[in-house]
């Protein structure tokens, strides 16, 4: 059974930091790209970041570039999202998702986040940034 379990959400003041984790199981981790998405109340889901197979590529949306960092520990089948300089507009439920990464055809994982979609989804973790 495929599982993606997010953790690390919580309440933080503006300017603070949080680190989210996404623990994956039930599939061959090295074959997949992992993405982070978020959805704020009343807004559409937004693709925030991704990391490709074998850390081949990373992507950040303009809204988080320079503040968020994605990383992967392949030995632990876990992907992290370090979020710094948080803003109230970062408040959302954050989801991690996985997609089998056709690395040769699509070298950059961003194509899945922005266009083709993901195969598996976690249940999300809430991040609240107070002003």
C-alpha positions as CSV (number, residue, x, y, z in Angstrom):
1,X,0.0,0.0,0.0
2,X,1.4,3.4,-1.0
3,X,1.6,5.8,1.8
4,X,2.8,9.4,2.0
5,X,2.7,10.8,5.5
6,X,3.4,14.5,6.1
7,X,4.5,15.9,9.5
8,X,5.9,19.0,10.9
9,X,3.1,21.5,10.5
10,X,2.0,23.8,13.2
11,X,1.6,27.4,14.3
12,X,4.5,29.9,13.8
13,X,4.9,33.6,13.8
14,X,5.7,35.5,10.7
15,X,9.4,35.4,10.0
16,X,9.7,32.1,11.6
17,X,10.7,28.7,10.2
18,X,9.2,25.2,10.0
19,X,10.4,22.0,8.5
20,X,8.0,19.6,7.0
21,X,8.7,15.9,6.4
22,X,7.1,13.5,3.9
23,X,7.7,9.8,4.7
24,X,7.0,7.5,1.8
25,X,6.4,3.8,1.7
26,X,4.8,1.2,-0.6
27,X,6.7,2.1,-3.8
28,X,10.2,2.2,-5.1
29,X,11.3,5.6,-3.8
30,X,14.1,6.0,-6.3
31,X,11.7,5.8,-9.2
32,X,9.6,8.7,-8.1
33,X,9.7,12.5,-8.0
34,X,8.2,14.0,-4.9
35,X,6.3,17.3,-4.8
36,X,5.0,19.7,-2.2
37,X,1.7,21.4,-2.8
38,X,-0.4,23.7,-0.6
39,X,-4.0,24.8,-0.5
40,X,-5.2,27.8,1.5
41,X,-8.9,28.2,2.4
42,X,-10.9,29.3,-0.6
43,X,-7.9,29.1,-2.9
44,X,-6.8,26.6,-5.6
45,X,-4.1,24.1,-4.8
46,X,-0.7,25.4,-5.6
47,X,2.4,23.4,-6.6
48,X,5.2,24.7,-4.3
49,X,8.3,22.6,-4.9
50,X,9.5,19.3,-6.2
51,X,12.6,17.1,-6.3
52,X,13.3,14.7,-9.1
53,X,14.6,11.1,-9.1
54,X,18.1,10.8,-7.7
55,X,17.8,14.5,-6.8
56,X,18.1,15.2,-10.5
57,X,16.2,18.5,-10.4
58,X,14.4,20.8,-8.0
59,X,11.6,23.3,-8.6
60,X,10.2,26.2,-6.5
61,X,7.2,28.4,-7.3
62,X,7.9,32.1,-7.4
63,X,6.0,32.6,-4.2
64,X,8.5,30.5,-2.2
65,X,11.7,30.8,-4.1
66,X,14.6,31.9,-1.9
67,X,12.7,31.0,1.3
68,X,11.9,27.3,1.0
69,X,14.4,24.4,0.4
70,X,13.5,20.9,-0.6
71,X,15.8,18.0,0.1
72,X,15.6,14.2,0.1
73,X,17.1,11.4,2.3
74,X,16.8,8.4,0.0
75,X,18.0,6.1,2.8
76,X,15.0,7.1,4.8
77,X,12.5,7.4,1.9
78,X,11.8,10.9,3.2
79,X,11.6,14.3,1.6
80,X,11.8,17.5,3.6
81,X,10.6,21.1,3.0
82,X,12.5,23.7,5.0
83,X,10.4,26.8,5.2
84,X,12.1,30.0,6.3
85,X,10.9,33.6,6.5
86,X,7.4,32.5,6.7
87,X,4.6,34.9,5.8
88,X,0.9,34.9,6.7
89,X,0.1,34.1,3.1
90,X,2.0,30.8,3.5
91,X,-0.8,29.6,5.7
92,X,-2.3,26.5,4.1
93,X,-2.6,22.7,4.3
94,X,0.6,21.3,2.8
95,X,0.5,18.1,0.9
96,X,3.3,15.9,-0.4
97,X,2.7,13.9,-3.6
98,X,4.6,11.4,-5.6
99,X,4.8,10.6,-9.4
100,X,6.8,8.1,-11.3
101,X,9.5,10.2,-12.9
102,X,10.3,9.5,-16.5
103,X,13.6,11.1,-16.1
104,X,14.9,10.8,-19.6
105,X,11.8,12.2,-21.2
106,X,11.2,14.9,-18.6
107,X,14.4,15.8,-16.9
108,X,12.8,18.4,-14.7
109,X,10.3,17.4,-12.0
110,X,8.5,20.8,-12.5
111,X,6.6,19.3,-15.5
112,X,4.6,17.1,-13.1
113,X,3.9,19.9,-10.6
114,X,2.8,22.4,-13.2
115,X,1.3,20.2,-15.9
116,X,1.0,16.4,-15.8
117,X,0.0,15.8,-12.2
118,X,1.0,13.4,-9.5
119,X,0.1,9.7,-8.8
120,X,-0.1,9.6,-5.1
121,X,-1.1,12.0,-2.4
122,X,-0.7,12.4,1.4
123,X,-3.4,13.7,3.7
124,X,-1.7,16.9,4.4
125,X,-0.4,18.9,7.4
126,X,-1.6,22.3,8.4
127,X,0.8,25.3,8.5
128,X,-0.5,28.5,10.2
129,X,1.6,31.6,10.1
130,X,0.4,34.4,12.4
131,X,1.1,38.0,11.7
